[in-house]
Amino acid sequence: MGGTTNPQSGGERDSAGGAYSVAILGAGRVASAFASALATTPDDNAGPAKRRLRWIGCWARREVQALSACGRALRFEELATADIVLLAVSDVAIATLAKRLSSLDLKGVKVVAHVSGAHDCSVLAALEGRGPALARMHPLASVPAVAGSAEFLVDAPCVLSGDPAAKVPLTALANSLGMRPTWVGSLDSSLYHAAAALASNGVTALVDVAARMFAAASDDRLGLDVARSLASSACQGLARATPEAALTGPVRRGEFAVVRRHLDALRGSSFEPLYVAVMTAALEVAIRGGLENAAAARIRTLLAGEVRDDDSDNDSDSVGDSDGAAR
Ligand SMILES: NC(=O)c1ccc[n+]([C@@H]2O[C@H](COP(=O)([O-])OP(=O)(O)OC[C@H]3O[C@@H](n4cnc5c(N)ncnc54)[C@H](OP(=O)(O)O)[C@@H]3O)[C@@H](O)[C@H]2O)c1
């Protein structure tokens, strides 16, 4: 396929010469991040990899929205002029828009991919046998609705799955945008997406809860700022070490008395079940990291609510130090 030009969109199909043309459906968070990354011209210090892409534009159900998201609004039929068509729309809209795409002449399109973690390629079933390879291109990044969101794609893992013919074009696209592509072929989508939700939304929610606990503990002198900083330093530790090596704190040190005081402070509050669930998971990491069995067993009993209030024998820290400071 090479050298055809759509005069309406200005999009060239010249992948034979080494460039893939790309069009996007949607104008939300992810569509805008992709669009602004793709809209950067080679002259904008994009480097040679970016020259392998030719951006066509966005289609959105409201043209004005597409224009503000990506500066180049497409008519629906123009999507068929791209080598790669990305569906960056709400998960519930993917199947409907795939059906609408199937009404176009798609014989020139190499790949139609959605960017959802929650769905496999069966959500594109309406396009089966229509020509394009069908795939998922899921950026493992939490992309907010902010200016400059293209930066959130840089260095993010990008999980690719679907028809093998999609592998080369989508790998080139991901590499060109500075992402780290991994072709996985197939996935247990629900389990995979639950993991993605925990690692991104879970961290956000945990920071929010910790911020409210800081505020409650300090008459509002502390809050989101310190919670965010602490979470950020934990993530920096994780960037350099395994969870076993990165984990700090009283559970890792086996400090029964400190964990007990935490639980006493939280008893009956909405924070208690979350603390117990997260610290139970932390305990498993601590055990793998070398926490002694006896200390682990005492803390497990405590977290399971199996220690009596008058159980003073257990109320000392025979293992590890007991200064109680977050370390
Ligand atoms: N945000 C992230 O961090 C992230 C990360 C990885 C993957 N994803 C995936 O990226 C995709 C988009 O998510 P997002 O966060 O970018 O969502 P978003 O900001 O809410 O944007 C959703 C877009 O889909 C459009 N849309 C919804 N229903 C439609 C329909 N029936 N027909 C046409 N357009 C429709 C919306 O248009 P209107 O504004 O007109 O409703 C909007 O442009 C989803 O598959 C999501 O799972 C998101």
Ligand as a Chemical Component Dictionary entry (heavy atoms), coordinates in Angstrom:
data_LIG
# 
_chem_comp.id                   LIG 
_chem_comp.type                 NON-POLYMER 
_chem_comp.pdbx_formal_charge   0 
_chem_comp.three_letter_code    LIG 
# 
loop_
_chem_comp_atom.comp_id 
_chem_comp_atom.atom_id 
_chem_comp_atom.alt_atom_id 
_chem_comp_atom.type_symbol 
_chem_comp_atom.charge 
_chem_comp_atom.model_Cartn_x 
_chem_comp_atom.model_Cartn_y 
_chem_comp_atom.model_Cartn_z 
_chem_comp_atom.pdbx_ordinal 
LIG N1  N1  N 0  -7.735  7.839  31.039 1  
LIG C1  C1  C 0  -6.909  6.849  31.237 2  
LIG O1  O1  O 0  -6.059  6.923  32.118 3  
LIG C2  C2  C 0  -6.911  5.613  30.359 4  
LIG C3  C3  C 0  -5.745  4.834  30.341 5  
LIG C4  C4  C 0  -5.700  3.731  29.488 6  
LIG C5  C5  C 0  -6.801  3.428  28.689 7  
LIG N2  N2  N 1  -7.925  4.191  28.753 8  
LIG C6  C6  C 0  -9.018  3.853  27.841 9  
LIG O2  O2  O 0  -9.152  4.905  26.906 10 
LIG C7  C7  C 0  -10.511 4.951  26.425 11 
LIG C8  C8  C 0  -11.041 6.361  26.582 12 
LIG O3  O3  O 0  -10.939 6.702  27.938 13 
LIG P1  P1  P 0  -10.746 8.236  28.376 14 
LIG O4  O4  O 0  -10.215 8.195  29.778 15 
LIG O5  O5  O -1 -10.024 8.970  27.337 16 
LIG O6  O6  O 0  -12.284 8.674  28.428 17 
LIG P2  P2  P 0  -12.931 10.129 28.309 18 
LIG O7  O7  O 0  -11.950 11.188 28.634 19 
LIG O8  O8  O 0  -14.188 10.058 29.087 20 
LIG O9  O9  O 0  -13.284 10.250 26.744 21 
LIG C9  C9  C 0  -14.222 9.404  26.171 22 
LIG C10 C10 C 0  -14.474 9.843  24.727 23 
LIG O10 O10 O 0  -15.381 8.894  24.143 24 
LIG C11 C11 C 0  -16.422 9.628  23.518 25 
LIG N3  N3  N 0  -17.634 8.853  23.446 26 
LIG C12 C12 C 0  -18.312 8.272  24.465 27 
LIG N4  N4  N 0  -19.402 7.616  23.976 28 
LIG C13 C13 C 0  -19.420 7.820  22.641 29 
LIG C14 C14 C 0  -20.283 7.419  21.584 30 
LIG N5  N5  N 0  -21.353 6.659  21.812 31 
LIG N6  N6  N 0  -19.974 7.813  20.325 32 
LIG C15 C15 C 0  -18.894 8.579  20.073 33 
LIG N7  N7  N 0  -18.029 8.984  21.036 34 
LIG C16 C16 C 0  -18.290 8.619  22.295 35 
LIG C17 C17 C 0  -16.590 10.845 24.403 36 
LIG O11 O11 O 0  -17.331 11.844 23.732 37 
LIG P3  P3  P 0  -18.268 12.846 24.579 38 
LIG O12 O12 O 0  -17.327 13.760 25.317 39 
LIG O13 O13 O 0  -19.062 13.500 23.509 40 
LIG O14 O14 O 0  -19.075 12.029 25.530 41 
LIG C18 C18 C 0  -15.120 11.213 24.609 42 
LIG O15 O15 O 0  -14.584 11.865 23.484 43 
LIG C19 C19 C 0  -11.287 3.913  27.222 44 
LIG O16 O16 O 0  -11.348 2.730  26.479 45 
LIG C20 C20 C 0  -10.395 3.716  28.459 46 
LIG O17 O17 O 0  -10.560 2.440  29.021 47 
LIG C21 C21 C 0  -8.020  5.290  29.567 48 
# 
loop_
_chem_comp_bond.comp_id 
_chem_comp_bond.atom_id_1 
_chem_comp_bond.atom_id_2 
_chem_comp_bond.value_order 
_chem_comp_bond.pdbx_ordinal 
LIG N1  C1  SING 1  
LIG C1  O1  DOUB 2  
LIG C1  C2  SING 3  
LIG C2  C3  SING 4  
LIG C2  C21 DOUB 5  
LIG C3  C4  DOUB 6  
LIG C4  C5  SING 7  
LIG C5  N2  DOUB 8  
LIG N2  C6  SING 9  
LIG N2  C21 SING 10 
LIG C6  O2  SING 11 
LIG C6  C20 SING 12 
LIG O2  C7  SING 13 
LIG C7  C8  SING 14 
LIG C7  C19 SING 15 
LIG C8  O3  SING 16 
LIG O3  P1  SING 17 
LIG P1  O4  DOUB 18 
LIG P1  O5  SING 19 
LIG P1  O6  SING 20 
LIG O6  P2  SING 21 
LIG P2  O7  DOUB 22 
LIG P2  O8  SING 23 
LIG P2  O9  SING 24 
LIG O9  C9  SING 25 
LIG C9  C10 SING 26 
LIG C10 O10 SING 27 
LIG C10 C18 SING 28 
LIG O10 C11 SING 29 
LIG C11 N3  SING 30 
LIG C11 C17 SING 31 
LIG N3  C12 SING 32 
LIG N3  C16 SING 33 
LIG C12 N4  DOUB 34 
LIG N4  C13 SING 35 
LIG C13 C14 SING 36 
LIG C13 C16 DOUB 37 
LIG C14 N5  SING 38 
LIG C14 N6  DOUB 39 
LIG N6  C15 SING 40 
LIG C15 N7  DOUB 41 
LIG N7  C16 SING 42 
LIG C17 O11 SING 43 
LIG C17 C18 SING 44 
LIG O11 P3  SING 45 
LIG P3  O12 DOUB 46 
LIG P3  O13 SING 47 
LIG P3  O14 SING 48 
LIG C18 O15 SING 49 
LIG C19 O16 SING 50 
LIG C19 C20 SING 51 
LIG C20 O17 SING 52 
# 
